Amino acid sequence: MTTERAGILPYTLRTIAYVRRMRPADYGQAIVTTVVGSYPQPEWLIDRKRLGERLPPRVRARELWRVPEPFLEEAQDDATRIAVQDMERAGVDVITDGEMRRESYSNRFATALDGIDLDEPGVALDRTGHENPVPRIVGPIRRARPVEVRDVEFLRSATDRRIKITVPGPFTMTQQAQNDHYADERSLAFAYAEAVNEELHDLKAAGADVVQIDEPYLQARPERAREYALEAIDRALEGIEGDTVLHTCFGYAHIVHDRLPGYPFLRELNDCAATHVSLEAAQPDLDPELLRDLPDKTILLGVLDLGSQQAETPEGVAERLRRALEVVPPERLVAAPDCGMKYLPRELAFRKLEAMVAGARLVR
């Protein structure tokens, strides 16, 4: 029996059973579901063992790809189709491309900008405290061309569901660079914000229903964040209409094991321009009372623990959502995984998504 038939199909049948037990009115009131960004890349596309043994790349890491460059884009297209099909079969409402074209969540965009030296990269401390090669800033940061527009166009052609695309945020990219050009971090962050804003306008025009900026370093470096992060984030989102998401987290469960408690830079996010805030919440067992700090935002709540090698049950997901609903009204709550699905086996990631969707439909 194939892995797909043995591992994925039974969970699909269980999800269908849950849906069939629901009345039409119940389905209409179900909590919306989405993903944060990434989904497991196929083994034939990327060397998953090497990917999992290293820190997330900040400069290019072409050695991770198994497919030669002339055929890589076509292979990434095929992998994107697989990711989209998995999310659709799991029943996810708002989907992404699974970030199939990325070596990490940030380096595809960050390394495509002018003003950086990748031949002689710099060094910065990762949030684990280890040194990691990073872009070295040697001139003005500028976006010379759209970076992810084709990604959105391809995703839009592959599904009729609502779609989301992610871009690294200006504060986090500043923390993931060696600044040898700008007078200070604030100036660099605003240059990044200009580039992100230009990209987001093009991504919306290309068909993205939702755009998200990833800012994990808000949680890791709150003191620096208080100096300039909100202003840079607001500049990045300026003029962007519709749903805009700001994602922050504790770092990938696969990599960051020693975690700071709580979100020291959370209350401040209620004043940012994003309409939604995405929080990792399952693995850290986040106290839902903390969500009261975001009374004006829709919350994308992490309900899947990606540090666990076991798939959640729908009932377990529903319980996490019900706890949050004691604080947040249902119209401001969206179910999502914690971040970093790319490091999971695909079969496990799919089963977790199915449990998330089934659990969200139990909460009505």
N, C-alpha and C positions, 0 to 999 in steps of 0.2 A: 504493500500500500504506500502510495506517495506521501511525502510530508504534507502536501497541501490537503489531501483527502483525510489524512490521519489527524492533523493538527488544526487546520483552519475550518474545514467544513462543519464539524460538529458544533463549533461555536456559532457559525452562521445560522444553523438550524435552531439553536437555542434562542438567538436574537429574534428570529422570525416568530418563534413561539411566544415570546414576550409581547411582541407587537400585536399578534393576533388576539391576545387576551385583553387588549385595550379597546375601549370605545373610541370612535372618531374624535369626540370632544376631548378625550384624554390626550390623544396624540397631539392635538393642536396646542395643548397647554404644556407639553413636555419642555424641559430645559434644553436650550440650544446647545449643540456640541461643536467643538472645533479641535484643531491641533495647534501646538505652539509653532512648529515649523518643520523640524526634521522628521524623517522616517528612515528605517534601515535601508541602506544601499545594498544592492545585490553583491554577492561575493565575486561574481564574474566582472563586476564593474570596478570595484575598489578593493584593495587589500585590507580587509577588515581587521585582521590580526595586527598589522602594522599601525592602522588607525587607532586601535584601542590601546596600544602600548606606549603611545606618545601623548604629549600635551597637544591640545587643539592648535593646529598651525595658524600663525598670524601672517607669515609670508607664504609664498606658493610652495606646495608640496606635491609636485607632479609625479613623484615616484610612487605615490599611493595608487594611481590609476593603473588598472590592468590592461586597458584598451589603448592601443597606439593613437597618437594625436589625430591622424587623418580620419579615424572612425569614432573618436571619442564623443562628439556631439550627438551623432546618431545613437550611440549606445546610451547616452544620458537621456535622450528622448524616450527610448524604450523603457528605461528604468523609471522615468517619470510616469509613463502610462501604467506601469505596474503599481506604483505608489497611489496614483489616483484611483485605480480600480479597487485596491485594498480599502482605501478610505470610503469609497462609495459603497462597497459591499458591507463594510462595518456599519454604515449608516450615518457617518459623520456629516453634519450639516454644512460647515464652512471648512473647505479643504485647502491644502497648499500643494506645491509640487514635490513635497518631501525633501526639498533641498538636495536633489539628486546630483546637481551640477557642482556642489560645493565640497571643498575639503574641510571647511569648518563654516560655522554660521557667519563669520565676519570677513574671512580673508578674500572671498570672491569679489566683494565690493571694495574693500580697503586697498587691495593691491592693484585695482584698476584705475586709480586716481593719479593725476599728475602731481609732481612735487615730492615723490618718494624715490629712494634708492633701494632697490631690492637686490642688486648685485653685491652691495656691501651693506647688509642689513644691520640694524641696531639690536639692542638687547633691552628687555624690560622684564620685571618680575611678574610672573603669572600670579593669579589669585591663590595658587597653592604655595607661593613663596619661592618657586623655582624660576631660574632664568629661561627665557624663551626668545628665539630670534623674532624680531618685529620690524615693520617698515621703519626706515630711517627718513625723517622729514628733512629734505635738503632745499626745498623751494616752496612756493605758494601751492597749497592744496587746491586743485581744480578738477572738476569732472569733465573730461574731454569728450566723453560719449556716454550714451545710455549703457548701463551695465546689465540690468536684469529685465529689460523690456521684452526681449525674445522669450525669456522664461515665462513671463506673464502671458504673452500671446499664445505660446504653446499650451500652457495650462488652460487658458480660456477655450482653446479649440478642443480640449480633451474632456471637458465636463460641462454640464449645464447647471451645476451647483454654484453657490457663492464661493468665491475664491479669495485667498489671502496670500500676500507676499511679504517677506521680511527683509529688512535692511539693518545693518548694525548702526547703533546710535552714536551720536557725536561724542558723548562723554566716554563711552567704552572704547571707541577707536582711539581717543586721545590717550587713554591709559594703556593701550596696546601699541604704542609707537614710541620711538626715540626722537625727541624734538630737537633737531639741530638747526632750526630755522626761525621759528616764531619766538617772540619775546617771552611768552609765558604759555601755560597750558590753556588758559582762557581763550587766547587768540587762536590757538590751534583748534580748540573745540568749535569755535564759531566758523572757522574755515570748513571744518568737516560738516557742520550743520548746513552751510550753504550747498555743499555737494549733495547731501542727503535730501534736502528740500527739492533740488532740481530733479533728482532721481524719482522721488515720490510723485511729483507732478506727472512725469512721464509714465510711471507705473499705473497711475489712475487712468490716464488717457488710453493706456493699452488694454484696460479692461479689469483691473484689480478692483474688487468690491471692498476689500479691507486691506489697509497697509499697516505694517507693524514695524516699530523700531526696537531693536534688542539692546537693553541696557543692563546687563548683569552686574556691571561694576558699581552701580549705584548702591547695591547691598554690600559690596566688599570694601568700598572706599567712601563712606558717607561724608567724612569731613571735607574731602575735596569736592564731592558732589554739591555740598551746600554752598560752595564758592561760586559755581557758575553753571551747574548741570541743567537746572530748570530753564534758564535763559537759552541755553544751546538747544535743548529739546524743543522749546517753543518755536525757535527759529527754524528748526528742521521740519516742523509740522505746519508752518505758516501757510495759510491759503489752501490747505488740503481738506477737501470736503468729505463728508461721510464718516464711516467708522474708522477711527485711528487707534491703534493699540500700542501701549508701551509695555514691554515685557522686562521683568527683572526677576532674579532668582539667586540661588545659593551656589550656582556652578553645577556642572554635570555630575550626577550621582556616581557615574562610572569613574570620575577623575578626582573630584573634590570630596574627601572623606571627613576632614576636620572642618566643621562648618561653624561660622559665627551664628549666634542665636538671634532669631527674629529678623525684622526688617528695620534697621535703624534709620533708613531714609524712605519712609512710607507716607507719613502724614503730609509731607511736602508734595507728594505726587498728586494729591487732590487738586492742587493749583496748576498743574501742567495742562497743556493744550490737548492732550490725548483724551478721547472719549472713553476709552477702555484701559484698564490696567490688568496685566496678566501676571499672576503670582504662582510660583512653585509653592505648593501647600501640603501635598500628600506625604512625601518623605519626611519633612520636618514636623509633620502633625501640627500644622499651624493653628493656633487658637483663633477661631472665627471672630472673636471679639475684636481682633486687630483690624478687621474689615471696616469697623466703624470709623477708622481714620480716613476712609475714602467715600464719603457720603454722596459725592457728585459723580462717581465713576461707575460704569459697568465693570464687573469683576469677572475675568477669566480665571477660574479657580482650578488649580492643579488637583485632580482627584485620582491620578494614577501614579503610584510610587515606582519610579523607574530604577530605584536601587534594589528592588525586589525582583527575583527571578520567577515569581509566581504571578499568574494573572489574577487580578481582582475578581470578585464576584459582583454581579449587578447590585445585590443587596448592600455590599460594602460601599460601592460607589454612591448608592442612594443615601446611605447614612451620612457620608461626608457632605453631600449636597444639603441634606436636611439640617445638619448642624449649621451650615452657612446661611440657610434660609431663616434661621432664627435672628439673623443680623441684617441680611440683605434681601430685599424683595425679589421675587422671581424674575421680574422684567429686567433686573440689573445683575443677573447671574448667568454665566455661561460655563459649561463643563469642558475641561481640557485636561490633557496629561500634564504632569511635570515636564520639564524640558530635557531633551537629550535622547529621544527615541532612537536616534541613529545608532546608538551603541547596543541596542537590544537585538537578539535574534528576531528575524522577521515574523516567524510564527508566533512568538510571544508578544511582539508589538501588536500584531493583528488581534490576538485574543484580548489584550488589554483594551484596545479601542472598542471591540464589541461589548466588553463589560461596561465600558464608560457609556456607550450609547444606550444599552439596555437599562443601566442604572438611572440615567437621566430620564428615561421614559417611565420608570417606576415612580418618579417624583412628579406629581401632577396636582 
